Amino acid sequence: MPLPSRAQVRSGLGVPVELGGGPIGSLDLYATSPRAWDDTEVSALQAYAGVMASLLGAAAKAEVKGALMERERLDEQEAFTHLRGEALLGGGSGSVS
């Protein structure tokens, strides 16, 4: 289905996608006719945004774990144990320097 051009958009609904305690983007729906979005549609879009945030978070953690495995020459279990320990100590920023 082709995307509507800007001139065809008559209604929109957007919700934030949040990760790490803050917004990283938005999930948006558009309609080519004026309309009101009901609570069910808003809730569904918020649920999809939550799924997106979970998947993005998991992908980021996998990337960090992979970088740690490569840098420190750890196997998967050792890297997981290291990251779990960092998180328990409050140092789990998710970044690998």
C-alpha positions as CSV (number, residue, x, y, z in Angstrom):
1,M,0.0,0.0,0.0
2,P,1.6,3.3,-1.0
3,L,2.1,5.9,1.7
4,P,-0.2,8.9,1.5
5,S,1.4,12.2,0.5
6,R,1.6,15.0,3.0
7,A,-1.4,16.7,1.3
8,Q,-3.5,13.5,1.7
9,V,-3.0,13.2,5.5
10,R,-6.0,14.4,7.3
11,S,-5.5,12.8,10.7
12,G,-2.7,11.4,12.8
13,L,-1.9,9.6,16.0
14,G,1.5,9.3,17.5
15,V,2.9,7.8,20.7
16,P,6.5,7.9,22.1
17,V,8.8,4.9,21.9
18,E,10.8,5.0,25.1
19,L,14.1,3.3,26.0
20,G,16.3,3.9,29.0
21,G,13.9,6.2,30.7
22,G,13.4,8.6,27.8
23,P,11.9,8.9,24.3
24,I,13.9,7.7,21.4
25,G,11.3,8.2,18.7
26,S,7.6,7.9,18.0
27,L,5.3,5.4,16.4
28,D,2.8,7.2,14.2
29,L,-0.4,6.4,12.3
30,Y,-1.9,8.5,9.6
31,A,-5.3,8.5,7.9
32,T,-6.4,10.2,4.7
33,S,-9.7,11.3,6.1
34,P,-10.5,13.3,9.2
35,R,-11.2,11.0,12.1
36,A,-11.1,10.6,15.9
37,W,-8.9,7.9,17.3
38,D,-10.6,5.9,20.1
39,D,-9.1,4.7,23.3
40,T,-8.7,1.1,22.0
41,E,-6.6,2.4,19.0
42,V,-4.4,4.6,21.3
43,S,-3.9,1.7,23.7
44,A,-3.0,-0.7,20.8
45,L,-0.5,1.8,19.4
46,Q,1.0,2.2,22.9
47,A,1.3,-1.5,23.2
48,Y,3.1,-1.8,19.8
49,A,5.5,1.0,20.9
50,G,6.2,-1.0,24.0
51,V,7.0,-4.1,21.9
52,M,9.3,-2.0,19.7
53,A,11.1,-0.6,22.8
54,S,11.6,-4.1,24.2
55,L,13.0,-5.4,20.9
56,L,15.3,-2.4,20.5
57,G,16.5,-2.8,24.1
58,A,17.2,-6.5,23.5
59,A,19.1,-5.8,20.3
60,A,21.2,-3.1,22.1
61,K,22.0,-5.6,24.9
62,A,23.0,-8.3,22.4
63,E,25.3,-5.8,20.6
64,V,26.9,-4.8,23.9
65,K,27.4,-8.4,24.9
66,G,28.9,-9.2,21.5
67,A,31.3,-6.3,21.8
68,L,32.3,-7.4,25.3
69,M,32.8,-11.0,24.1
70,E,35.1,-9.7,21.3
71,R,37.0,-7.2,23.3
72,E,37.6,-9.4,26.4
73,R,37.7,-12.7,24.5
74,L,34.8,-14.1,26.6
75,D,32.4,-16.8,25.8
76,E,28.7,-16.0,25.8
77,Q,28.1,-17.1,29.4
78,E,31.1,-15.2,30.7
79,A,29.9,-12.0,29.0
80,F,26.4,-12.5,30.3
81,T,27.7,-13.0,33.9
82,H,29.9,-9.9,33.6
83,L,27.0,-7.8,32.4
84,R,24.6,-9.1,35.0
85,G,27.2,-8.3,37.7
86,E,27.6,-4.7,36.3
87,A,23.8,-4.3,36.4
88,L,23.5,-5.6,39.9
89,L,26.3,-3.1,41.0
90,G,24.5,-0.2,39.4
91,G,27.1,0.2,36.7
92,G,24.9,-1.2,33.9
93,S,24.8,1.8,31.6
94,G,24.8,-0.5,28.7
95,S,27.9,1.1,27.1
96,V,31.1,-0.6,26.2
97,S,34.2,1.5,25.9
